[in-house]
């Protein structure tokens, strides 16, 4: 690249190397040098700024479960250097590991349970924004009994589940109530882990268990006598058909400070999230290998069958707001503390 300044037939490049100087005065020489130095400094500043922008990392946290499945292809692309942004991924066993990091600014984006996002919004006084729904319903009613073909058939039965006082219980009770059953019509027995519910079903196939994916699929593959009696997400939607509600498992949130400073990076993440979700839904086999490698699912055959049942999505905009707000309304009616003591304000939704 050459810069030319004619002062009595003078030619000089950007680095100050003279090419063909015929005549010049001492004053002209000083002027040229000053201009060349200024150009070099400006060029250096531009290059440094570009380098910083390209090297700034987007730090993403997620949980070892269905909500991380939708970003597996993005993680692989990032590892191979094929993403528009530089990403750093951190996967945790529980939301309690991620939330402090997000609050302290050590994470920029996090994939968390829907109600946890609402709680975080309250705790940070509106410091986070939800940018998409990443996972819809993952709850399934599993049993070996052929008697259970609909929610009304649950009358008089015991249902084994996890999450006492949490979203699985709230979701189940909402469905039971909307279907016309009262608390006197059924019994809920709680276990501390999904594996314990699966163990009950293994011992007694006629028992009824509420299991999330991939535990529901794993239970089916371990016991051919079991079947999925009810897809609770489908039941939820049928009961909420007029309201247009959906069961929402996971959402993606961003720190507002990061959103303000790097909105383009957030938009880029959303585009790549959509592509990643589409990729795993189109190719569960490849996704299964990534899920096992990431430690989300133990075995590829389980992952292959579980992925299509996880309802992986990337829902944004008004559709996101409508579905998520309706879901949080249901949780708030069950127990306001599940959503942080009160429903989020309008600025919660991106």
N, C-alpha and C positions, 0 to 999 in steps of 0.2 A: 504494500500500500504506500503511495507516494503523495506528498503534499507539495504543491508548487506555488511559489511566490515570485512574481516577476518584479525585480528591482534592478533595472539595467541588465536585462537578459539573464536572470538567475534561476536555477532549478535545483531543488533540494528535497530529499525524502523525509518520511515521518520520523525516522530515527536520527535525523540530523546529519546523515551522510551526504555529502555534496556530490552531485552527479556532473554538472557542467556549469560552473560559475564563470561567467565571462568578466563581468565588472560589478563591483558593489562597493558601497561606502561603509565605513566603520559603523555608522548609525544604523544602516540597513541590516548589517550583520547582527547587531544586538537585537533588533526587532524580530528578525527571523528566529533567532535562538529562543527568545521569550515565547513566541507563538508555538514553536515546536515543543518546548517544555510543557506548555499549557495543554497542548493536544495529548501529549504522552500521559500526563497526569489524569486527564479526563478519561482516556482510554483505560488506564489502569483501574480507576475507580469503577468504571462500568463493568469491567471483567470481574473485579472482586465482588461486586454486588450480585452479578449473575451467578457466580460460583456459590455464594452464600445461599441464594434462593434455591438452587438446584440441590444443595447438600442438606438443607433443612429437612429433618425427619419428622414424619407424622407418626406419633406413638399411639398404638391401638391396643386396647385391652379387651379380652373376651373370656368366656367361661368354657370349661371343658364339658360341652354338651351340645344340644341341637343348635343353639344360637351361634356357635362357631362354625358350623358346617358350611354356611353360606359364604364364608370368606376364605375357605381352604384354597380355592383356585387362585384367589388374589394373593394369598401368602406364597404360593408356589411361583407365581409370576414375579413377585417382589424379590424372592430369593434368587431368581435368575436374572434380575435387573431389567425386567420388561414392563415395569409400571411407570406411569408418568411422574409419580411422586416416590420419594424414598420412604419406606415404611419400616417400622419396628413393632413387632407383634409380641404381646405378652398374654399367655393363657393361664388362667387361675382356676382353682377348684371351686371357689365360692366368691360371691359378690363382695363379701366383707374384705377380701384381699384387694379388689380393684377400686372400691369407692374412696379409700383414703388417698390412693395415688392420683385419682382424678381430682379430688378436692385440693391436693397440694400442687397440682399442675404438672405432675410427673407423667400423666397420660393426657392425650388430647381428645381421643374418641374412645368410647367403650360400648360394647354390646352387652346389655344387661336385661334381666327380667323387666317386664313392662311396669309392674308396680314399684320396683326398686328405682326406676327412673323418676317416678313421681315423688318418691320419698327423697331422693337426692335433690330434686328441684326445690323441695321445701327446706332441706338442711342447708343448702347453699344460697338460700334466699333468691331463687330464680337464676342461679349461676350456670345452669345447663339448659340445652335445647335438644329436643328429640328430633332427629332428622329422617328416620325411617323406621318402619316395622320390618324386622328381619325374620321373624318366625311367627306363624300363627299356631293353631292348636296342636299339641303333641300328646294329649291325654287320650287313652283308650281304655275301654272296659273289657277286660279279658276274663274268660271263663271257659270251662268245658261243658257247662250246662246248656242244653239245647232249648231250655225254657226261656232264656233271656233273649228276646228279639226286639224289645223296645224298653223305654224308661218305665212305663207302668208295670212291667214285669218284675221290677226291682222291689216291689211292695212285699214286705215280710222277709226280706233277705238282709244279710250282713255284707257290707262292702269294705274290703280292706284297702287302705290307702296310706300315703305319707302326707306330711304337710299340715298337721293340725294347726288351725288358726292362720294358715297361709293360703296362697292362691288355689292349690288343688282342691282344698275343702270348700273354699268360696265358690269356685266354678261348679263343683259337683252339686252343692246345695242349691245354687241358682237353677241349675237344670232340673233337679228333682222338684223344686218348688214350682217352677214354671210348667212342669208336666202334671201338676195336680197332687203331688205327694206331700204329706206333712212329715214332721220329724218323728211322729209316732209310727210311721209306715215302714221305717227301715232303721238299720243300726250301722253306725260307722265304727270301724275298729282301726286304730292308727298304728303304723309301724314307723320306725325311725328312718329306714332306708327303703328304696324301691326294691333292692335285692331281697329284703325280708318279705315283701308282698309276693314276689316271684316264688320264694321258697314255700309260702303257704299254698300257692296254686300248684306247685310241683307235688306237694303231699296230698292235696285234695283238689283235683281238677274241677269239681263242682262248685268250689268256692268262687267268689267274684272279687276281682282286684282291679283297682284303678291304677294304671301304670303309664308313665311317660315313655316316649321313645328315647333311646333305643331299647330300653328294658322290656317294653311290650313285645317287640319283635324277638328279642333274645329268649323270652319265656316261651313263645310259640315254637321256636326252633328246638328248644330243649324238651318240649313235651307236645307230641303230636295230637294229644287229646284236647289241647287248648285251642281257642279261636278268639278272634276279635268280635265281640258281641255288639259293641257300639263305638263308633268314632265320635267322641264327645265334641269335637270341633264342628262336625256336620250337624249334630243334634243342636248345639248352641245356635248355629246359623239358622236352622229351621225355626227355632223358638224366637229368634230375633229378626225374622225375615222382614217384618214391617219397619223395624228400626234400622235395618241394614248393618247390624252389629256382627262382630266376629270375635272368636276367642283369640286373644293376643298373648303369645308367650314372651317374645323378646323384641326389644327395640334397640336402636342405636342412638346414643347421645353424644353431644360435643360440648366441651367447655365454651362458654360464651366469649371469653377472652380470646381463645383460639379462633373462634368463628369470626370475630370482628377483624382480627389481624390477618387471617388466611382463609377467607371465604372461598377463593378459587380452589384451594387444596381440599376443602370440604366438598365442593361440587365435583371435583375430580374423584374423590373417594366414593361418592354416591354412584358415579358412572361405572367405576370399576367394581363396586359392590353388586350393581345390577348384572354386570357381565359375569361375575363369579357365581352368583345365584343361578343364572341361566345355564351356566356351564355344568354345575353339579346336578341340576335337575335333568339336564339332557344326557348326562353320562354318569349315572350312579356308580358304575363299576370303577371308573377312575377316581371318583370322589371317595369311594370306600377305601381305596388304597391310601389316600391322603388322610382319611379319618383315623385309620389304624396307626399310621405314622405319627399323627399328632397326639395319639393317646386318647382320643375321644371315644372310640369304639374298640373293643378288644379283638374282634374278628371280622374279616372282610365280608363273609357271607351274611353276617348279621347287618353290617353297614349297608350292603347293597339293597336289602329289603327295607331297612329302616329309613333310609334317606327319602324315598318318595312319600313316606308317611309323616315326615317332619314338617311338611307345609312351609318350606323355605321360600321366602319372598323378599322383595325390596319395594315396599309400598311407601310412597312419599306424598307430599302435598295434602290436598283436601281429603283424599281417600284415606290417608294415614290418620289425619285428625279425626275424621268421622268414626273410624273403627276404634281407635285408641281411646277417645273420649268416652264412647259408649261402654267400652270394656271397663274403664276406670270408674265409671258411674256405678256399675254393678258391684265392683269391689268395695267402693266407698259405702254403699248401702249395707253390705255385709259387715264391714269393719273399717271405719275411716282411717285407722292407723295403718292399714295395708297400703294406703296411698299417701302416707305422711301426715295424716290428720285433716286433710282437706284436698279437694281437687285442684290441680294446677291451673294457673291463669292462661290466657290466650298466648302469651309469649313463650309458653312451653313448647309450642308446635312450630316447626320450621316451615 
